[in-house]
Amino acid sequence: MRPTFLAAAALLAIVASCPARPVHAGPSAADAATARSLFEEARKLMKAGKYAEACPKLEEGARLNPGIGMRFNLASCWEHLGKTASAWNLYLDVAAAAKQANQPQREKEAKKAAKALEPLLSQLTILVEAKVPGLEVKHDDTVVGEGAYGTAVYVDPGTHVVSATAPEHEPWTTKVEIATKDSTTVKVPKLRAIPKPPPPPPPPPPPPPGLGTTRTVALGLGAAGVVGIGLGAFFGARAMSLQSDSKSHCDGNLCDQQGFDLRHDALSAARVSTVAFVVGVALVSGGAALWLTAPKTEKPKESAALSPWFAQSGGGLVLRGAW
């Protein structure tokens, strides 16, 4: 009896000294039942060749119960839809899970399927020409980390969107079509800084004694007109710059999305420029006319100042003074 007691005590001590393994909660009974129904329906659709209908059901089933069989069939479904990179990556995940679960046959099948896809894989490399503060580059809806710049990654064939944004810079985006077995490189150009608007003009200097109200208004009109002409020149130059930038994205009147946006912005800037020039010239002309026709003996009794304002949608005048 004593040897048996000692052996039992030793075994108990060994068990007590072993660290407890974490227990991973499996799917609920409801989730498991739903996943099984989705799996069975998806398998029927796959046998009928309806992979586009089967894949979403397997994706939802894998979300509810990510078992090895569910994910293997999802990878197979993606493969039939031409999503080579997604299928290849999931096959490798299944092989690793099967190895851990001691399922050598499923591991072998998953590795074989992944190996067969390797010659068909497509690659995308994103190069960033210049980094600016706060730069964020995205591939479709996924942010590309700085460490991934210049690295070829496997992607599914089809249309992909690469975009870049940064504070106080104009956004950039492009679309690229990638075929099976293609290796494509996209270069993100240096983002253009958004031009800052000119500072507001200083208030007009006080009129010299004896100018009178009429000539005071004339000076205000002239100063406002000069500002308007200056703004017209600024927006005119911006319109020409945007129009020039759009040429590389347009063939005649046919433009991609970026070219269309550039030409739309150029047209808006040109409209503001035209309004600013017309208003500026009118104000200068009116001020000159008032100055030349003002009575020489008029004494200043009142003060006034006229200031223009402009926006992408138009402009106007603001008259300030005391009477």
C-alpha positions as CSV (number, residue, x, y, z in Angstrom):
1,M,0.0,0.0,0.0
2,R,2.8,2.4,0.8
3,P,4.4,2.3,-2.7
4,T,1.0,2.9,-4.3
5,F,0.4,5.8,-2.0
6,L,3.8,7.3,-2.8
7,A,3.2,7.0,-6.5
8,A,-0.2,8.6,-6.3
9,A,1.2,11.5,-4.3
10,A,4.1,12.0,-6.8
11,L,1.7,12.0,-9.7
12,L,-0.5,14.6,-7.9
13,A,2.5,16.8,-7.3
14,I,3.5,16.7,-11.0
15,V,0.0,17.6,-12.1
16,A,-0.2,20.4,-9.6
17,S,3.2,21.8,-10.8
18,C,2.3,21.9,-14.5
19,P,1.1,25.4,-15.7
20,A,-2.5,25.6,-16.7
21,R,-3.2,26.0,-20.4
22,P,-5.4,28.9,-21.4
23,V,-8.9,27.8,-22.4
24,H,-10.1,29.3,-25.6
25,A,-13.9,29.7,-25.8
26,G,-15.3,28.0,-28.9
27,P,-18.4,29.3,-30.8
28,S,-21.7,29.3,-29.1
29,A,-24.2,26.5,-30.0
30,A,-26.2,29.0,-32.1
31,D,-23.1,30.2,-34.0
32,A,-22.0,26.6,-34.6
33,A,-25.4,25.6,-35.9
34,T,-25.6,28.6,-38.2
35,A,-22.0,28.0,-39.5
36,R,-22.9,24.3,-40.2
37,S,-26.0,25.4,-42.2
38,L,-24.0,27.9,-44.2
39,F,-21.2,25.4,-44.9
40,E,-23.7,22.8,-46.2
41,E,-25.5,25.3,-48.4
42,A,-22.2,26.7,-49.7
43,R,-20.9,23.2,-50.6
44,K,-24.1,22.6,-52.7
45,L,-23.5,25.9,-54.5
46,M,-19.9,25.0,-55.2
47,K,-20.8,21.7,-56.6
48,A,-23.2,23.6,-58.9
49,G,-20.4,25.9,-59.9
50,K,-22.0,28.9,-58.2
51,Y,-18.9,30.1,-56.5
52,A,-19.9,33.8,-56.4
53,E,-22.9,32.8,-54.2
54,A,-21.0,30.2,-52.2
55,C,-18.0,32.3,-51.1
56,P,-20.0,34.9,-49.0
57,K,-21.7,32.1,-47.1
58,L,-18.3,30.5,-46.3
59,E,-16.9,33.8,-45.3
60,E,-19.8,34.3,-42.8
61,G,-19.4,30.7,-41.6
62,A,-15.7,31.1,-41.0
63,R,-16.4,34.3,-39.0
64,L,-18.8,32.3,-36.8
65,N,-16.8,29.1,-36.5
66,P,-13.3,29.3,-38.1
67,G,-12.7,25.6,-38.3
68,I,-10.1,24.0,-40.5
69,G,-12.6,22.5,-42.9
70,M,-14.6,25.7,-43.2
71,R,-11.5,27.7,-44.1
72,F,-10.1,25.1,-46.5
73,N,-13.3,25.3,-48.5
74,L,-13.3,29.1,-48.4
75,A,-9.8,29.1,-49.8
76,S,-10.9,26.7,-52.6
77,C,-13.9,29.0,-53.3
78,W,-11.7,32.0,-53.6
79,E,-9.4,30.1,-55.9
80,H,-12.2,29.4,-58.3
81,L,-13.2,33.1,-58.2
82,G,-9.6,34.1,-59.2
83,K,-8.7,35.5,-55.9
84,T,-5.3,33.8,-56.0
85,A,-3.5,35.8,-53.3
86,S,-6.3,35.5,-50.8
87,A,-6.7,31.7,-51.5
88,W,-2.9,31.1,-51.3
89,N,-2.6,32.9,-48.0
90,L,-5.6,31.1,-46.5
91,Y,-4.3,27.7,-47.6
92,L,-1.0,28.4,-45.7
93,D,-3.0,29.4,-42.6
94,V,-5.0,26.1,-42.9
95,A,-1.8,24.1,-43.3
96,A,-0.4,25.6,-40.1
97,A,-3.6,25.0,-38.2
98,A,-3.8,21.4,-39.5
99,K,-0.3,20.8,-38.4
100,Q,-1.0,22.1,-34.9
101,A,-4.2,20.0,-34.7
102,N,-2.3,16.9,-35.8
103,Q,-4.2,16.5,-39.1
104,P,-1.3,15.5,-41.5
105,Q,-3.6,14.7,-44.5
106,R,-5.3,18.1,-44.4
107,E,-2.0,19.8,-43.9
108,K,-0.6,18.1,-47.0
109,E,-3.6,19.0,-49.1
110,A,-3.5,22.7,-48.0
111,K,0.3,22.9,-48.8
112,K,-0.2,21.3,-52.1
113,A,-3.0,23.7,-53.1
114,A,-0.9,26.7,-52.0
115,K,2.1,25.4,-54.0
116,A,-0.1,25.1,-57.1
117,L,-1.1,28.8,-56.8
118,E,2.4,30.2,-56.5
119,P,3.1,30.5,-60.3
120,L,-0.2,32.5,-60.7
121,L,0.3,35.1,-57.9
122,S,0.3,38.8,-58.8
123,Q,2.4,41.4,-57.0
124,L,2.0,45.1,-56.3
125,T,4.9,47.4,-55.2
126,I,4.1,50.9,-53.9
127,L,7.0,53.4,-54.0
128,V,6.8,56.8,-52.3
129,E,8.8,59.5,-54.0
130,A,8.8,62.0,-51.1
131,K,7.6,61.8,-47.5
132,V,5.7,64.8,-46.1
133,P,4.5,65.3,-42.5
134,G,1.4,63.2,-41.7
135,L,1.6,61.2,-45.0
136,E,-0.9,58.3,-45.1
137,V,-0.8,55.9,-48.0
138,K,-3.6,53.4,-48.6
139,H,-4.0,50.3,-50.8
140,D,-7.7,50.0,-51.4
141,D,-9.0,50.6,-47.8
142,T,-5.9,49.3,-46.0
143,V,-3.2,51.7,-44.7
144,V,0.2,50.9,-46.0
145,G,2.9,51.2,-43.2
146,E,6.1,53.0,-44.0
147,G,8.0,49.8,-43.6
148,A,6.1,48.3,-46.6
149,Y,7.1,51.1,-49.0
150,G,9.0,49.5,-51.9
151,T,8.1,45.9,-50.9
152,A,6.3,43.7,-53.4
153,V,3.1,42.2,-51.8
154,Y,0.8,39.5,-53.2
155,V,-2.6,40.8,-54.3
156,D,-5.6,39.4,-56.0
157,P,-6.0,40.2,-59.7
158,G,-8.4,43.1,-60.6
159,T,-8.8,46.8,-60.0
160,H,-6.8,48.3,-57.1
161,V,-6.8,51.9,-55.7
162,V,-3.7,53.5,-54.3
163,S,-4.2,56.9,-52.5
164,A,-2.2,59.3,-50.4
165,T,-3.2,62.1,-48.1
166,A,-1.4,64.6,-45.8
167,P,-2.4,67.7,-43.8
168,E,-2.3,70.9,-45.9
169,H,-1.6,69.0,-49.1
170,E,-3.7,68.0,-52.0
171,P,-4.8,64.4,-52.0
172,W,-3.6,62.0,-54.7
173,T,-5.2,58.8,-56.0
174,T,-4.9,56.4,-58.9
175,K,-6.4,53.1,-60.1
176,V,-4.4,50.2,-61.5
177,E,-5.5,47.0,-63.2
178,I,-3.5,44.0,-62.2
179,A,-3.7,40.7,-64.2
180,T,-2.9,37.2,-63.1
181,K,0.9,36.7,-62.7
182,D,1.5,40.5,-63.2
183,S,4.1,42.4,-61.2
184,T,3.0,46.1,-61.0
185,T,4.7,49.1,-59.4
186,V,2.8,52.3,-58.4
187,K,4.8,55.5,-57.7
188,V,3.2,57.9,-55.2
189,P,4.4,61.4,-56.3
190,K,5.3,64.2,-53.8
191,L,2.0,65.7,-52.7
192,R,1.5,69.3,-53.7
193,A,1.1,71.8,-50.8
194,I,-2.2,73.7,-50.8
195,P,-1.4,77.3,-51.6
196,K,-2.2,79.6,-48.7
197,P,-4.5,82.6,-49.5
198,P,-2.9,86.0,-49.6
199,P,-3.1,87.9,-46.3
200,P,-5.9,90.5,-45.9
201,P,-4.9,93.9,-47.2
202,P,-4.0,96.5,-44.5
203,P,-6.6,99.2,-43.9
204,P,-6.3,102.3,-46.1
205,P,-4.2,105.1,-44.6
206,P,-6.2,108.0,-43.2
207,P,-6.8,110.7,-45.8
208,P,-4.8,113.9,-45.5
209,P,-6.6,116.9,-44.0
210,G,-8.9,118.6,-46.4
211,L,-9.5,115.7,-48.9
212,G,-13.2,115.5,-48.1
213,T,-15.7,112.6,-48.1
214,T,-15.7,112.2,-51.9
215,R,-12.0,111.8,-52.3
216,T,-11.9,109.6,-49.2
217,V,-14.3,107.3,-50.9
218,A,-12.3,107.6,-54.1
219,L,-9.1,106.4,-52.3
220,G,-11.0,103.5,-50.7
221,L,-12.4,102.5,-54.1
222,G,-8.9,102.6,-55.6
223,A,-7.3,100.6,-52.9
224,A,-10.1,98.0,-53.0
225,G,-9.7,97.8,-56.8
226,V,-5.9,97.2,-56.6
227,V,-6.6,94.3,-54.1
228,G,-9.2,92.9,-56.5
229,I,-6.8,93.0,-59.4
230,G,-4.2,91.3,-57.3
231,L,-6.6,88.5,-56.3
232,G,-7.6,88.2,-59.9
233,A,-3.9,87.7,-60.9
234,F,-3.5,85.1,-58.0
235,F,-6.5,83.0,-59.0
236,G,-5.6,83.4,-62.7
237,A,-2.2,81.9,-62.1
238,R,-3.7,79.1,-60.1
239,A,-6.2,78.3,-62.9
240,M,-3.4,78.1,-65.4
241,S,-1.3,75.8,-63.1
242,L,-4.2,73.4,-62.5
243,Q,-5.0,73.4,-66.2
244,S,-1.4,72.5,-67.0
245,D,-1.4,69.7,-64.4
246,S,-4.5,68.2,-65.9
247,K,-2.9,67.6,-69.3
248,S,-1.0,64.6,-68.1
249,H,-4.3,63.0,-67.1
250,C,-6.3,63.9,-70.2
251,D,-6.4,62.9,-73.9
252,G,-8.2,65.8,-75.5
253,N,-11.5,66.1,-73.6
254,L,-11.2,62.6,-72.2
255,C,-9.8,62.6,-68.6
256,D,-9.4,60.2,-65.7
257,Q,-10.9,61.2,-62.4
258,Q,-7.9,63.2,-61.3
259,G,-7.8,65.1,-64.6
260,F,-11.5,65.9,-64.3
261,D,-11.0,67.2,-60.7
262,L,-8.0,69.3,-61.8
263,R,-10.0,70.9,-64.7
264,H,-13.0,71.5,-62.5
265,D,-10.8,73.3,-59.9
266,A,-9.1,75.3,-62.8
267,L,-12.5,76.4,-64.1
268,S,-13.6,77.5,-60.6
269,A,-10.3,79.5,-60.1
270,A,-10.7,81.1,-63.5
271,R,-14.2,82.3,-62.7
272,V,-13.0,83.8,-59.4
273,S,-10.2,85.5,-61.3
274,T,-12.5,86.9,-63.9
275,V,-14.9,88.3,-61.2
276,A,-11.9,89.8,-59.3
277,F,-10.4,91.5,-62.4
278,V,-13.8,92.9,-63.5
279,V,-14.6,94.2,-60.0
280,G,-11.0,95.5,-59.5
281,V,-10.9,97.4,-62.7
282,A,-14.4,98.8,-62.0
283,L,-13.4,100.0,-58.6
284,V,-10.2,101.6,-59.8
285,S,-12.1,103.4,-62.6
286,G,-14.8,104.5,-60.2
287,G,-12.2,105.8,-57.7
288,A,-10.4,107.7,-60.4
289,A,-13.6,109.3,-61.6
290,L,-14.6,110.3,-58.1
291,W,-11.2,111.7,-57.4
292,L,-11.2,113.8,-60.6
293,T,-14.7,115.1,-60.1
294,A,-14.5,115.8,-56.3
295,P,-14.9,119.5,-55.3
296,K,-11.6,121.0,-54.3
297,T,-13.1,122.9,-51.4
298,E,-14.9,120.0,-49.8
299,K,-13.9,119.4,-46.1
300,P,-13.8,115.9,-44.6
301,K,-16.8,115.3,-42.4
302,E,-17.2,111.6,-42.8
303,S,-15.1,108.5,-43.3
304,A,-15.6,105.4,-45.4
305,A,-13.7,102.3,-46.6
306,L,-14.7,99.8,-49.3
307,S,-13.3,96.2,-49.2
308,P,-13.8,93.4,-51.7
309,W,-14.3,89.7,-50.8
310,F,-14.0,86.7,-53.0
311,A,-14.8,82.9,-52.8
312,Q,-14.9,80.0,-55.2
313,S,-18.6,80.7,-55.8
314,G,-18.3,84.5,-56.5
315,G,-17.5,87.7,-54.7
316,G,-18.8,91.0,-53.4
317,L,-18.1,94.4,-51.8
318,V,-18.3,95.6,-48.1
319,L,-18.6,99.3,-47.4
320,R,-17.6,100.4,-43.9
321,G,-17.7,103.9,-42.5
322,A,-19.2,106.5,-40.2
323,W,-21.7,109.2,-41.3
